[in-house]
């Protein structure tokens, strides 16, 4: 049972990790805690559904199209909303509130356009992969492979490519990066493209793993994602990866009967926050965040 | 359209605006004066409402004993459970932890069936098979007020009670922020380190403000329970916290009497969008129109942040959202 829970935790954790990196790079570059991120994920999941089921394109092209569509939406939102706010030098508070407004608009627009009914992708629910004592459904299996690939790709992108390094430099110290000749506008567009691709991918994977989903599901995923971002230290991309994986595993293992009889599965999101609260008491700046220097 | 002209409907809108005023006043104290980014305010409304209902149904207390305990419970929860661990955190972390706290409260209320009645709400508080009521004592008081003031309906009596309470609380907060205590709060809002370097115990002030603001949310929770005579965990979604934020930003951050203005304008927008029954909205069914209402609310919030961050009555010089 332990290994099975660990495998489930890896599945949950890798979806959380992908989404958390998206939230984290946006925060790092733009100082924006994007409350609308869960709804961007739901947007991606629904676009993929539209291509997968009614149009019958199959899961892979549908996922890629959904990622592109979410990235386009993110860039468009930057032009109509975030850029004007930056021009007004809006602070943390204004940006957060605007993203709450945006989350409301996006979610209700999705409900209006797609309807509240739950839906599922066309995958075979009875196909099971057995690895030793661990059983994974096809959706879980695909999710874990894709997520591992995506996490590796993100790691390479951030550490090896010029654009990735530039983004991390800007997250570290924006003024210094601008002085060093970084084209800030270009990096911001790249950030939104990356965040959108990740939101689309995370949305599709979350929808696959949960088997059924509706336009509200992004918001329910948002709080564990925030917990992962904070656990890793806001703005640190590697921290978000680690935080997502750690929380996913903690959430699933908490139901293990050997540990205090196991927690009722409905409290999994609460476990995420208990872990977060405990970690923040020890390190208020998050696991990978830098301590505030006064 | 008949509801537009009916007094009963507008009395209802007025009562809800009064409850929102008390609720948002707590947030105004915390954010407008002390600069604390509380995004879990709804949790304390839930704690107030649930404590009231549980004490009346399960412990058999009278409304008049249960209500003060409920308010105190909300205040203590705000000060200790939320305040102590999170004051060490930076503002952005604090904001996220507070949302998390409010969702945990809602999770517990949904899943601890034996304590709260679970997702069925307060109707399932008592023994299985009985529909629990906690409102008898309050309804008697409401009828008594109605008879004493010769009012035409119970709604009118509720309107009077809620707004008198709201005005008393507004006045108390208005007086409090004019004392040296209130000036220290504003100093903390402007520059925490400077206030600390003057020997002010910043942490203690923040805890007091968290506790007082949460107690105000607890009072709003009691009125919410009394007004609707039934509630369930779904009534305390994070959306309600955002409504309170919208109210203080609409009215003006850092101004006590901007809160009722914001609440009335917000209540007007929220109730007014109910009458979207002209084209093109008339093509939509009622569920779709509910979505459109929230889209309008979201757009108003974005528009405020973009074009009028100081609100209707705010002083731009003193408080621009940063």
Interface residues (C-beta under 8 A of the other chain):
Chain A: X33 X81 X84 X85 X88 X90 X91 X92 X93 X94 X96 X97 X98 X100 X101 X102 X103 X104 X105 X107 X108 X109 X111 X112 X116 X223 X226 X227 X230 X234 X264 X266 X267 X269 X270 X273 X276 X277 X280 X281 X284 X285 X286 X292 X294
Chain B: X37 X85 X88 X89 X90 X91 X92 X93 X95 X96 X97 X99 X100 X101 X103 X104 X107 X108 X110 X111 X193 X239 X242 X245 X249 X287 X288 X291 X292 X294 X295 X297 X298 X299 X300 X301 X302 X305 X306 X309 X321 X322
